[in-house]
Amino acid sequence: MINARGAQRGNDAHHFGFMIRNDGSVPADDIDVWIVDEDGDDVTRAHPNTFALKPDEERENWSLVVRIGPEPEKLRFALKWNDRGGGGTKITDVHPAY
């Protein structure tokens, strides 16, 4: 589960934050989060380091950097993870927010 946590605007980039929680029943590792545009293309300048979450564990992160230009309502969070069930990849319906 992922929620937008706001943004900070730099000289030429937006720094978006998010809160992510493992709502599964097993640990998840190699979790990667990025931002996609309305066509599903990755617009994140650099992916942050992958991380792991235990069941019901959550983490706040402010490291997603996107060039200034795309409007947040046209962007969405995407994520992938590994777990004992094989993991997955998902483009969410959650938009970054200010």
KABEL-V109505 format. One record per residue. N is the residue number from 1. OMEGA is omega in radians with two decimals (999 if undefined). D_LAST is the distance of its C-alpha to the last C-alpha in whole Angstrom. Layout:
n=N omega=OMEGA d_last=D_LAST
n=N omega=OMEGA d_last=D_LAST
This chain:
n=1 omega=-3.11 d_last=19
n=2 omega=3.09 d_last=15
n=3 omega=3.08 d_last=12
n=4 omega=-3.13 d_last=9
n=5 omega=3.13 d_last=8
n=6 omega=-3.10 d_last=4
n=7 omega=3.00 d_last=5
n=8 omega=-3.13 d_last=8
n=9 omega=3.06 d_last=9
n=10 omega=-3.14 d_last=13
n=11 omega=-3.09 d_last=16
n=12 omega=-3.08 d_last=16
n=13 omega=2.97 d_last=13
n=14 omega=3.05 d_last=10
n=15 omega=-3.08 d_last=10
n=16 omega=3.09 d_last=8
n=17 omega=3.11 d_last=9
n=18 omega=2.99 d_last=11
n=19 omega=-3.13 d_last=14
n=20 omega=-3.14 d_last=17
n=21 omega=3.05 d_last=20
n=22 omega=3.14 d_last=24
n=23 omega=3.08 d_last=25
n=24 omega=-3.10 d_last=28
n=25 omega=3.12 d_last=31
n=26 omega=3.09 d_last=32
n=27 omega=3.05 d_last=30
n=28 omega=3.09 d_last=28
n=29 omega=-3.07 d_last=28
n=30 omega=3.12 d_last=27
n=31 omega=3.12 d_last=24
n=32 omega=3.14 d_last=22
n=33 omega=3.09 d_last=18
n=34 omega=-3.12 d_last=17
n=35 omega=3.11 d_last=15
n=36 omega=3.08 d_last=17
n=37 omega=-3.06 d_last=17
n=38 omega=3.08 d_last=18
n=39 omega=-3.13 d_last=21
n=40 omega=3.13 d_last=21
n=41 omega=3.12 d_last=21
n=42 omega=3.12 d_last=20
n=43 omega=3.12 d_last=17
n=44 omega=-3.12 d_last=17
n=45 omega=3.11 d_last=18
n=46 omega=3.11 d_last=20
n=47 omega=3.05 d_last=20
n=48 omega=3.08 d_last=20
n=49 omega=3.07 d_last=23
n=50 omega=-3.09 d_last=24
n=51 omega=-3.13 d_last=24
n=52 omega=3.06 d_last=26
n=53 omega=3.01 d_last=26
n=54 omega=3.08 d_last=28
n=55 omega=-3.12 d_last=28
n=56 omega=3.07 d_last=26
n=57 omega=3.10 d_last=24
n=58 omega=-3.09 d_last=21
n=59 omega=3.05 d_last=19
n=60 omega=-3.09 d_last=15
n=61 omega=-3.13 d_last=15
n=62 omega=-2.95 d_last=12
n=63 omega=3.14 d_last=14
n=64 omega=-3.07 d_last=13
n=65 omega=3.14 d_last=13
n=66 omega=3.11 d_last=13
n=67 omega=3.09 d_last=15
n=68 omega=-3.14 d_last=13
n=69 omega=-3.12 d_last=14
n=70 omega=3.07 d_last=13
n=71 omega=-3.09 d_last=11
n=72 omega=-3.12 d_last=8
n=73 omega=3.08 d_last=10
n=74 omega=-3.13 d_last=13
n=75 omega=3.07 d_last=12
n=76 omega=3.04 d_last=13
n=77 omega=3.01 d_last=14
n=78 omega=3.13 d_last=18
n=79 omega=2.99 d_last=20
n=80 omega=-3.09 d_last=24
n=81 omega=3.00 d_last=26
n=82 omega=3.03 d_last=30
n=83 omega=-3.11 d_last=32
n=84 omega=3.12 d_last=35
n=85 omega=3.12 d_last=35
n=86 omega=3.11 d_last=34
n=87 omega=-3.12 d_last=30
n=88 omega=3.06 d_last=28
n=89 omega=-3.08 d_last=25
n=90 omega=2.90 d_last=22
n=91 omega=-3.03 d_last=20
n=92 omega=2.99 d_last=18
n=93 omega=-3.07 d_last=16
n=94 omega=3.13 d_last=13
n=95 omega=2.98 d_last=10
n=96 omega=-3.07 d_last=7
n=97 omega=3.05 d_last=4
n=98 omega=999 d_last=0
